[in-house]
Amino acid sequence: MTIPVSVQLVERRIYLIRDQKVMLDSDLADLYEVETRALIQGVKRNRDRFPEDFMFQLGPEETKSLRSQFVMSNNGRGGRRTQPYVFTQEGVAMLSSVLNSKRAVQVNIAIMRAFVRLREVLATHKDLAAEMEKLRQEQQKQGQQIQRVFAIIEKLLAPPPASPSRRIGFKTLDEETS
């Protein structure tokens, strides 16, 4: 009897690489309960089912970055000697046709649910970001309007400018000549 795979377990193994949500071959092999080399052999025997938008191999710099981020073992120290492959959602779905087992079906269902849930979460974040931007713009407009109101109030409270006062009464001859 195989243990069902939790969506949360799968979600932690989805990474963003080359602006795509992908899963590592070693993580998939672990979930499918097969060796990584067996998974890759199955994929290579069915290479026509895995175009580059379904699966691709990481470059040396990407692999180095993964090692530092996820504490993967180094080459030459008992770790991998080849660059890992990563699978997009479509590639993972295609794996179910290559790996025919009950476990593969269970894992694929969990993985598809995880990808869907991740897509929903990202859509929610985009909606929230749009709402926040809208609120920021409204707040900025209100701030400008408040500044205008304060400027008008300051003008009203300010004493009128002093103008030269005119004397009332008759002018003397001395005043007229000067």
Buried (B, 14 or more C-beta within 10 A) or exposed (E): EEEEBEBEEBBEBBBEBEEEBBBBBBBBBBBBEBEBEEBBEBBEEEEEBBEEEBBBBBEEEBBBEBBEEEEBEEBEEEEBEEBBBBBBBBBBBBBBEBBEEEBBEBBBBBBBBBBEBBEEEEEEEEEEEEEEEEEEEEEEEEEEEEEEEEEEEEEEEEEEEEEEEEEEEEEEEEEEEE
